[in-house]
Amino acid sequence: MRGLAELAMRGPKPAVVLSVIFACVPVIFWLSAAIVSLVILRRGIDHGLKVLAWAILPGIAWAATGQYSVLMGLLATVSMACVLRLTVSWEKTLLTLVPLGGLMALVFSQLATGQVDQLAAVVMKFITSFMKQTGKSPEELSTSLQPLVHYGVIGLMAWFNMLSCIIGLALARSWQSWLYNPGGFRQEFHAIRLPAISCFILLAITLVSFAVSPFMVALVPLASLPLFVAGLSLLHGLVSIGKHGSLWLIIFYVMVLFFTQIAYPAIILTACFDSLFDFRKRAQSKTS
């Protein structure tokens, strides 16, 4: 990966070629977004936008076929890279996830109706089958759940795309750190801590959106994503302060993978409490 970053930083042409190549494959568009973001973070927004002008062409071609993830992912990642470049704040950058993700969800709801309907139909089929197995009549419940499932699928699609955007931006920042500021990204990531007001606004969105309108359901996973990243930052920071080693992180991520339904909400709530009590500062004082 470091060799890829070094190649991209040799000049505009290598950066353009690499970003275009990776943008041609939807599942690894985040590598293209990472290269463009690296140019923005290191050389400036104007240089990065010139590279984006070429990298976005495969995204437009994919959008013409009904695949919008590449185009929207590139634009969202570059937008966050610009925020990070201007503010040098991961907290402010993470908070842009919600409006950017909301815009992405709106695009999916209007333009990617085929994909949304297919996924929603699969979910509804599963719910109906489960209701029949429990001996309950699924017809009335299915009618009331259909709008929630529809917008829930849109929200999950946007969540996965925004998660890829965060991965691309984090990769770009780590490349910049490796090449020009060793250890800088690690220090930045371990220090991410969202303001308490922002945390509880995001938490409120995740809890009450169901009661506001069906479309607000799409914001539930998106509002949880900044909290999730802040929670991961807290864990990495505590492991680093305690000098416990990478084995703890491996165990943690395995648990997240196999117990997502429990681990994900726990991480979100922990990030909210950290915004109030600053666990890293307390751990640092005990260590000292």
Steps between C-alpha positions, in 0.01 A plus 500: 500500500783740579647438156164592348499828691858578397412436137193726521711780650754499219285736298152573364516240223564195722228620740251539214582160349473315830179675606334429165604133505361438849182697426426255219435224758208589731604278791837677535394855413621599847858457378432756229340728759802451728741609226300813421470576872874458547563759230255737670650450845859539384494737203174689538138496396563646154748225409267233636202625302705476180565133573133452594392641164655192337424245770131589493461396134472126578253592775285685247518200268389267781220742591375478142455125556310554826798451737539820704730386779824595322389850406340578835784337691766705325314825552428426867859396579645803325257727685615359834864530393442869429345545845794320662747708301333828603420419864766241591227350718378143480206590722366760256575271208304212655200725561478565125418131459135554584413772243716333234343162577153655497568643155625160387186333639286752311682417176451128557130548576443696179738340251586150625142387545562162336773399744306634798181315402687172452670518839180616673310208344757254637470650850119501486499138384715406797273691742187340352653153524598561862150623589342192344728274702388671821136443405414869460325659203766691305276697262408794724846522654669483161297797376607714794861386485550543127587875506737448793673211327523696175675798658696277735653327199586840352667599827704180512614549141611853586664372821715247316603762245584758767699239693702441182551876477633512856735212422625682191556825690671323790725319253591831335584656837709198599688521169570865565625409846725222374658720236527837673407477870568156653266426788276798429193305389523264797504794738209667320286187491555413865388849602162510319231599749173656389346791695231394745228706329577346161503149647159527659348668194623207290374256762160671500480466121562127530232461765211722386531501121250212473231719651563806281464374144589189297779682313667592831554128553771524234694735730513252789805300384664817366466684831654204681810487278690800651431356846626162388826647369544701822445181699767318300735791559436475874582131503823548304596789726442300820696203366786732408497673842493167681762351266295181470615406150317429178356167621229690689400681183486175305274344763281808499451506124423128496231563761361789295487275196317213671289699748419809297147543638640538852842653430387779267250663742748452786772685308259785419390540862860484619592784264215708645616441856858577398386842377393570858767329708809488272613146580838546329590791727403297805701200380799724426488651850488153660791386286703806596 
